[in-house]
Amino acid sequence: MADYHVRVLPNNKLITLSDEQNLLSALAAAGMPLQASCGGRGTCGQCRVIIKEGQVCSTEAGTISQEEQRRGYVLACQSRPASDLAVEVPAGTKLGEHRVLLGEEQEARGARHGEDAEAFILYGDNSYPAVERPVYRKIRLKIPQPTLDDPADDCGRLTRATRGETGIERLSVSLNVLRDLPRVLRDAGWDVSVALAEKDTWQGVEIAGVEPYSSGQKYYGLAVDIGTTTVAAELVDLETGRTGGAGGTFN
């Protein structure tokens, strides 16, 4: 195995890679990712670079015309160095700075706030509209304690209070919640945070967690969308359903 130096144009950055490493992965590792929607299989033709100096070993050039080959074009994902190189990355091949678009409404909302639209889209703020019925959320409940006139069991009191607060009729309680429910309710003084998890139509909503309520404590969930070319994530307040921040990167 041999190591070679590669000068990347037009920014004139110098990187080192072995003869077993293709240009696509080497450039990505050096912070210069290229477009490659096929994942480096040599079929999309997007990762074209121009060899200005030196020699490469290329295994596939089906998407590059003979004229382009004469001008030095190769597919970075299919090319490994056979000598020191000077490689030019065309502007159309570079993978631009990523933006996580959360919808035209949010972009317009950011502009109305007088903020930089891209920063607003990337990081969000509390003016995002709440999700109407999130899959997972938390609510605060102050559950009435048992009395001689109202001796209902702890589970019954919990589900009754949840229905009264949310209007949800079809409720179930997880086994983990039932095991600790008597202790948690009494330790919390009957003032608790209840986690609700949306199930399918038949099961309705499950009470997935119960813990003492704390006024200074925030509860967040992470929503992740793994796509073909990008990965996006949003930090969601589980009590309000509002997005506290968002970000993403290329997959």
C-alpha positions in Angstrom: 0.0 0.0 0.0 1.3 3.4 -1.0 0.4 6.9 0.1 0.0 9.8 -2.3 -0.4 13.6 -2.0 -3.3 15.1 -3.7 -3.6 18.9 -4.3 -7.3 19.9 -4.5 -8.1 22.8 -6.8 -9.3 25.5 -6.8 -8.8 26.0 -3.1 -5.3 24.5 -3.3 -5.8 22.2 -0.3 -3.3 19.3 0.2 -4.5 15.9 1.4 -2.9 12.5 1.7 -4.6 9.2 0.8 -3.6 5.6 0.1 -3.8 3.8 -3.3 -6.7 1.8 -1.8 -8.9 4.8 -1.1 -11.1 6.4 -3.7 -11.1 10.2 -4.3 -14.8 10.5 -3.2 -14.2 9.1 0.3 -10.9 11.0 0.7 -12.4 14.3 -0.2 -15.4 13.8 2.2 -13.0 12.9 5.0 -11.1 16.1 4.4 -14.3 18.2 4.7 -14.9 18.5 0.9 -17.9 16.3 0.2 -19.0 15.8 -3.4 -22.5 15.1 -4.8 -23.1 11.4 -5.1 -26.7 10.4 -4.8 -25.9 6.8 -5.8 -23.8 6.4 -2.7 -20.5 6.0 -4.6 -21.6 3.1 -6.8 -20.7 4.9 -10.0 -24.2 5.2 -11.5 -25.3 8.8 -10.9 -22.3 10.5 -12.5 -22.4 13.4 -10.1 -19.0 13.1 -8.5 -17.0 14.2 -11.6 -13.6 15.7 -11.0 -10.8 16.7 -13.4 -7.3 15.2 -13.1 -4.9 18.0 -13.9 -1.7 16.2 -12.9 -0.8 12.6 -12.2 -2.4 9.2 -12.9 -5.4 7.4 -11.4 -6.8 3.9 -11.6 -10.5 4.2 -12.6 -12.8 1.2 -12.7 -16.0 2.8 -14.2 -16.5 5.7 -16.5 -19.9 4.8 -18.2 -21.5 8.2 -17.4 -18.5 10.2 -18.7 -18.3 10.8 -22.4 -15.1 10.2 -24.4 -14.7 13.9 -24.9 -14.8 14.5 -21.1 -12.4 11.6 -20.6 -9.9 13.3 -22.9 -10.3 16.5 -20.9 -9.4 14.6 -17.7 -12.8 13.9 -16.2 -13.2 10.9 -13.9 -15.7 9.7 -11.4 -14.2 10.3 -7.9 -16.0 7.3 -6.4 -14.4 5.0 -9.0 -10.9 6.5 -9.0 -7.9 5.7 -6.8 -4.5 7.5 -7.0 -1.6 5.8 -8.9 0.7 8.8 -8.3 0.7 12.3 -6.6 -2.2 14.2 -8.1 -3.7 17.6 -8.8 -7.5 17.3 -8.9 -9.9 20.1 -9.8 -13.4 19.9 -8.3 -15.9 21.7 -10.6 -18.4 24.0 -8.9 -21.3 21.8 -10.0 -19.7 18.7 -8.3 -19.4 20.3 -4.8 -21.9 19.5 -2.2 -23.1 22.9 -1.0 -23.7 24.0 2.5 -26.7 22.1 3.9 -30.0 23.8 4.7 -32.8 22.1 6.6 -36.1 23.4 5.1 -39.0 23.1 7.5 -41.5 24.6 5.1 -42.3 27.8 3.4 -44.5 29.0 6.2 -41.6 28.9 8.7 -39.3 30.7 6.2 -41.8 33.4 5.8 -42.4 33.6 9.5 -38.6 34.0 10.1 -38.5 36.8 7.5 -41.4 38.6 9.3 -39.5 38.4 12.5 -36.7 40.3 10.8 -34.3 37.5 11.3 -31.9 35.8 8.8 -34.2 33.4 7.0 -31.6 30.6 6.8 -30.6 30.9 10.4 -34.3 30.8 11.4 -34.9 27.6 9.3 -31.8 25.9 10.7 -32.3 26.6 14.4 -35.9 27.4 14.9 -37.6 29.3 17.7 -40.7 29.1 19.9 -42.8 30.8 17.3 -43.1 27.5 15.3 -46.7 26.2 15.3 -47.3 23.3 17.7 -48.1 19.9 16.3 -51.8 19.4 16.7 -51.6 15.8 17.9 -48.0 14.6 18.4 -47.1 10.9 18.6 -45.5 11.4 22.0 -46.1 14.2 24.5 -46.2 15.1 28.2 -48.9 16.8 30.3 -49.1 17.9 33.9 -51.8 16.4 36.1 -52.8 17.2 39.6 -54.6 14.0 40.6 -57.2 14.2 43.5 -56.1 12.0 46.4 -58.4 9.1 47.5 -61.1 9.8 50.0 -63.8 7.8 51.7 -66.2 9.4 49.1 -63.9 8.6 46.2 -61.9 5.4 46.9 -61.0 4.7 43.3 -57.7 2.8 42.7 -54.6 4.6 41.6 -54.8 3.4 38.0 -58.4 4.5 37.7 -57.6 7.9 39.2 -54.8 8.4 36.7 -56.8 7.4 33.6 -59.8 9.5 34.8 -57.6 12.6 35.3 -56.0 12.0 31.9 -59.3 11.8 30.1 -60.5 14.9 31.8 -57.4 16.9 30.8 -57.1 15.6 27.2 -60.5 14.3 26.2 -58.9 11.0 25.1 -61.3 8.1 25.7 -59.3 5.1 24.5 -56.4 4.9 27.1 -54.1 2.1 28.2 -51.4 2.1 30.8 -48.1 0.4 30.3 -47.0 -2.3 32.7 -43.9 -0.3 33.8 -46.1 2.5 34.9 -48.5 0.2 36.8 -45.6 -1.3 38.8 -44.4 2.0 40.2 -47.6 4.0 40.1 -48.5 3.9 43.8 -45.1 5.0 44.9 -44.6 7.7 42.3 -48.0 9.3 43.0 -47.4 9.5 46.7 -43.8 10.7 46.4 -44.9 13.4 44.0 -47.8 14.5 46.2 -50.2 13.6 43.3 -48.7 16.3 41.1 -47.1 14.4 38.2 -46.0 14.6 34.5 -47.6 12.0 32.4 -46.1 10.8 29.1 -48.7 9.9 26.4 -47.7 7.8 23.4 -50.0 7.5 20.4 -50.7 3.9 19.4 -52.7 2.6 16.4 -56.4 3.2 16.0 -57.4 0.1 17.9 -55.1 0.7 20.9 -55.6 4.5 21.2 -53.1 6.3 23.5 -50.9 4.7 26.1 -49.8 6.2 29.3 -46.1 5.4 28.9 -44.6 7.2 31.9 -45.5 9.0 35.1 -43.0 11.0 37.2 -43.1 13.8 39.7 -43.7 17.2 38.1 -41.0 19.8 38.2 -41.8 23.4 37.1 -38.2 24.1 36.1 -37.8 20.9 34.1 -38.3 20.7 30.3 -39.1 17.5 28.4 -37.8 17.1 24.9 -38.0 14.5 22.3 -35.8 14.1 19.2 -37.6 13.5 15.9 -35.3 12.2 13.2 -35.9 11.8 9.5 -33.4 9.6 7.7 -33.7 10.2 4.0 -31.9 9.0 0.9 -29.6 12.0 0.7 -30.2 13.9 4.0 -30.7 13.3 7.7 -32.8 15.9 9.5 -33.6 16.2 13.2 -35.9 18.4 15.3 -35.8 19.0 19.0 -39.5 19.0 20.2 -40.9 20.3 23.5 -43.0 17.3 24.6 -45.3 19.5 26.7 -46.1 22.2 24.1 -45.4 20.3 20.8 -43.2 23.2 19.6 -40.0 22.8 17.8 -37.1 24.2 19.8 -34.4 23.7 17.2 -33.6 21.8 14.0 -30.5 20.7 12.1 -29.4 18.3 9.4 -26.6 16.9 7.4 -26.0 14.9 4.3 -26.5 11.1 4.5 
